[in-house]
Amino acid sequence: MKEQQNIEKLLFLNTLRRGLWFFGISSWSFGIIDRSIAALADGFLSAIDIVQLFTASFFFVSWLFLKPNSKLNL
């Protein structure tokens, strides 16, 4: 019985981690698209726009490297 509960907890935590990771991907994608539209709205790129785009892109790529493992540690 206790082993069954441990497996259920691990499955729940694994699902939660993957869900948060996918939510982060959609959030960073939205942020990059929003910054791109805002940067190009006035017709030219300023240095601040470029820095904001590179920063958002850096955090997005960093978030991709935080992908949780798909295998369970039982």
N, CA, C and O of each residue as an XYZ file, in Angstrom:
296
protein
N       0.829     -1.197      0.000
C       0.000      0.000      0.000
C       0.871      1.258      0.000
O       0.629      2.202     -0.751
N       1.899      1.244      0.869
C       2.762      2.422      0.958
C       3.548      2.625     -0.336
O       3.779      3.757     -0.759
N       3.953      1.527     -0.957
C       4.684      1.639     -2.218
C       3.785      2.221     -3.311
O       4.249      2.999     -4.145
N       2.517      1.854     -3.310
C       1.557      2.395     -4.272
C       1.409      3.905     -4.088
O       1.333      4.644     -5.069
N       1.368      4.367     -2.834
C       1.251      5.806     -2.567
C       2.496      6.548     -3.023
O       2.410      7.656     -3.552
N       3.663      5.927     -2.816
C       4.904      6.569     -3.267
C       4.934      6.697     -4.787
O       5.378      7.713     -5.320
N       4.460      5.661     -5.481
C       4.427      5.714     -6.945
C       3.457      6.801     -7.410
O       3.752      7.532     -8.356
N       2.315      6.908     -6.759
C       1.338      7.942     -7.125
C       1.901      9.335     -6.878
O       1.681     10.242     -7.682
N       2.627      9.516     -5.771
C       3.243     10.817     -5.494
C       4.280     11.164     -6.553
O       4.342     12.301     -7.021
N       5.102     10.168     -6.933
C       6.116     10.421     -7.956
C       5.479     10.755     -9.301
O       5.955     11.640    -10.012
N       4.410     10.051     -9.649
C       3.715     10.358    -10.898
C       3.124     11.763    -10.875
O       3.192     12.487    -11.869
N       2.546     12.145     -9.740
C       1.979     13.489     -9.620
C       3.067     14.557     -9.738
O       2.891     15.545    -10.452
N       4.188     14.364     -9.043
C       5.271     15.342     -9.107
C       5.870     15.426    -10.507
O       6.218     16.509    -10.977
N       5.987     14.278    -11.169
C       6.508     14.285    -12.538
C       5.565     15.042    -13.468
O       6.013     15.829    -14.303
N       4.272     14.809    -13.327
C       3.284     15.513    -14.147
C       3.299     17.008    -13.850
O       3.200     17.820    -14.770
N       3.419     17.376    -12.594
C       3.474     18.784    -12.199
C       4.700     19.471    -12.789
O       4.602     20.579    -13.316
N       5.852     18.818    -12.700
C       7.077     19.402    -13.251
C       6.968     19.620    -14.753
O       7.346     20.677    -15.260
N       6.453     18.624    -15.463
C       6.320     18.760    -16.912
C       5.294     19.832    -17.275
O       5.476     20.562    -18.249
N       4.218     19.925    -16.496
C       3.218     20.957    -16.749
C       3.782     22.354    -16.550
O       3.525     23.252    -17.352
N       4.556     22.540    -15.476
C       5.184     23.842    -15.234
C       6.193     24.177    -16.318
O       6.320     25.332    -16.722
N       6.912     23.161    -16.788
C       7.886     23.398    -17.839
C       7.191     23.840    -19.127
O       7.644     24.781    -19.778
N       6.101     23.175    -19.499
C       5.351     23.575    -20.695
C       4.726     24.954    -20.538
O       4.676     25.719    -21.501
N       4.251     25.282    -19.348
C       3.713     26.620    -19.088
C       4.813     27.672    -19.253
O       4.567     28.748    -19.798
N       6.010     27.365    -18.788
C       7.137     28.279    -18.945
C       7.509     28.492    -20.398
O       7.850     29.606    -20.795
N       7.447     27.433    -21.196
C       7.749     27.570    -22.628
C       6.758     28.513    -23.292
O       7.140     29.393    -24.063
N       5.477     28.319    -22.983
C       4.480     29.201    -23.603
C       4.637     30.635    -23.110
O       4.445     31.576    -23.880
N       4.979     30.813    -21.849
C       5.169     32.163    -21.310
C       6.362     32.859    -21.952
O       6.263     34.021    -22.345
N       7.482     32.161    -22.061
C       8.664     32.778    -22.675
C       8.446     33.041    -24.151
O       8.914     34.051    -24.677
N       7.737     32.143    -24.829
C       7.430     32.376    -26.244
C       6.569     33.625    -26.410
O       6.823     34.449    -27.289
N       5.558     33.759    -25.569
C       4.724     34.952    -25.619
C       5.563     36.202    -25.345
O       5.397     37.220    -26.017
N       6.460     36.129    -24.362
C       7.301     37.277    -24.035
C       8.207     37.689    -25.180
O       8.374     38.880    -25.446
N       8.792     36.716    -25.859
C       9.669     37.031    -26.986
C       8.862     37.634    -28.134
O       9.296     38.604    -28.756
N       7.699     37.067    -28.414
C       6.858     37.612    -29.485
C       6.395     39.022    -29.141
O       6.388     39.900    -30.004
N       6.010     39.243    -27.887
C       5.570     40.570    -27.452
C       6.692     41.593    -27.572
O       6.470     42.701    -28.061
N       7.892     41.234    -27.131
C       9.034     42.140    -27.232
C       9.385     42.413    -28.686
O       9.757     43.535    -29.028
N       9.273     41.399    -29.554
C       9.574     41.596    -30.976
C       8.594     42.556    -31.619
O       8.988     43.446    -32.373
N       7.318     42.377    -31.320
C       6.308     43.285    -31.870
C       6.519     44.703    -31.350
O       6.427     45.664    -32.114
N       6.801     44.839    -30.056
C       7.020     46.169    -29.479
C       8.274     46.819    -30.062
O       8.303     48.029    -30.286
N       9.313     46.011    -30.307
C      10.556     46.571    -30.841
C      10.392     47.027    -32.287
O      10.986     48.022    -32.703
N       9.586     46.294    -33.049
C       9.435     46.626    -34.467
C       8.260     47.544    -34.748
O       8.039     47.903    -35.905
N       7.507     47.933    -33.747
C       6.307     48.748    -33.950
C       6.644     50.148    -34.461
O       5.889     50.725    -35.244
N       7.773     50.690    -34.018
C       8.099     52.051    -34.434
C       8.961     52.097    -35.695
O       9.284     53.183    -36.177
N       9.338     50.941    -36.234
C      10.036     50.916    -37.515
C      11.534     50.742    -37.441
O      12.162     50.496    -38.471
N      12.137     50.857    -36.274
C      13.571     50.624    -36.170
C      13.892     50.037    -34.796
O      13.123     50.178    -33.845
N      15.046     49.375    -34.719
C      15.477     48.746    -33.474
C      16.452     49.655    -32.741
O      17.437     50.112    -33.321
N      16.187     49.910    -31.494
C      17.135     50.656    -30.671
C      17.987     49.664    -29.890
O      17.716     48.463    -29.885
N      19.009     50.177    -29.238
C      19.902     49.317    -28.460
C      19.149     48.662    -27.304
O      19.404     47.501    -26.986
N      18.244     49.374    -26.684
C      17.469     48.822    -25.570
C      16.571     47.685    -26.055
O      16.427     46.673    -25.369
N      15.967     47.848    -27.235
C      15.130     46.785    -27.799
C      15.941     45.515    -28.052
O      15.497     44.408    -27.749
N      17.118     45.692    -28.603
C      17.977     44.544    -28.895
C      18.396     43.844    -27.606
O      18.396     42.615    -27.542
N      18.749     44.609    -26.589
C      19.133     44.015    -25.300
C      17.960     43.263    -24.688
O      18.149     42.172    -24.151
N      16.768     43.812    -24.756
C      15.591     43.122    -24.217
C      15.304     41.832    -24.974
O      14.962     40.821    -24.360
N      15.437     41.852    -26.286
C      15.219     40.640    -27.076
C      16.263     39.572    -26.771
O      15.923     38.397    -26.631
N      17.517     39.963    -26.667
C      18.558     38.994    -26.343
C      18.383     38.433    -24.935
O      18.621     37.247    -24.708
N      17.971     39.269    -23.994
C      17.745     38.801    -22.631
C      16.600     37.802    -22.575
O      16.727     36.749    -21.949
N      15.499     38.115    -23.214
C      14.359     37.192    -23.239
C      14.733     35.896    -23.956
O      14.329     34.816    -23.524
N      15.488     35.986    -25.032
C      15.916     34.787    -25.756
C      16.859     33.935    -24.912
O      16.773     32.707    -24.929
N      17.752     34.581    -24.180
C      18.672     33.858    -23.304
C      17.907     33.092    -22.230
O      18.199     31.923    -21.974
N      16.928     33.745    -21.599
C      16.153     33.064    -20.567
C      15.303     31.943    -21.154
O      15.100     30.919    -20.502
N      14.804     32.121    -22.369
C      14.029     31.073    -23.023
C      14.901     29.842    -23.281
O      14.490     28.718    -22.994
N      16.091     30.051    -23.817
C      16.995     28.928    -24.082
C      17.416     28.269    -22.773
O      17.520     27.044    -22.704
N      17.655     29.064    -21.743
C      17.987     28.501    -20.432
C      16.840     27.658    -19.899
O      17.064     26.600    -19.312
N      15.613     28.122    -20.099
C      14.443     27.372    -19.655
C      14.345     26.033    -20.393
O      13.950     25.029    -19.802
N      14.701     26.015    -21.676
C      14.672     24.772    -22.437
C      15.627     23.734    -21.865
O      15.336     22.538    -21.898
N      16.769     24.183    -21.337
C      17.733     23.260    -20.746
C      17.269     22.712    -19.395
O      17.861     21.758    -18.891
N      16.239     23.285    -18.807
C      15.713     22.815    -17.531
C      14.634     21.751    -17.702
O      13.893     21.465    -16.762
N      14.541     21.167    -18.887
C      13.505     20.156    -19.153
C      13.626     19.015    -18.145
O      14.707     18.459    -17.954
N      12.511     18.672    -17.503
C      12.545     17.581    -16.533
C      12.722     16.234    -17.231
O      12.352     16.060    -18.392
N      13.299     15.290    -16.490
C      13.489     13.934    -17.031
C      12.145     13.259    -17.201
O      11.227     13.482    -16.412
N      12.027     12.431    -18.234
C      10.773     11.729    -18.453
C      10.723     10.400    -17.702
O       9.649      9.820    -17.542
N      11.885      9.909    -17.236
C      11.883      8.643    -16.510
C      11.680      8.894    -15.018
O      12.082      9.929    -14.486
N      11.058      7.941    -14.369
C      10.787      8.045    -12.936
C      11.904      7.385    -12.144
O      12.462      6.372    -12.565
N      12.222      7.960    -11.007
C      13.211      7.370    -10.101
C      12.463      6.636     -8.993
O      12.151      7.214     -7.951
N      12.182      5.371     -9.226
C      11.435      4.592     -8.232
C      12.363      3.949     -7.242
O      11.909      3.254     -6.332
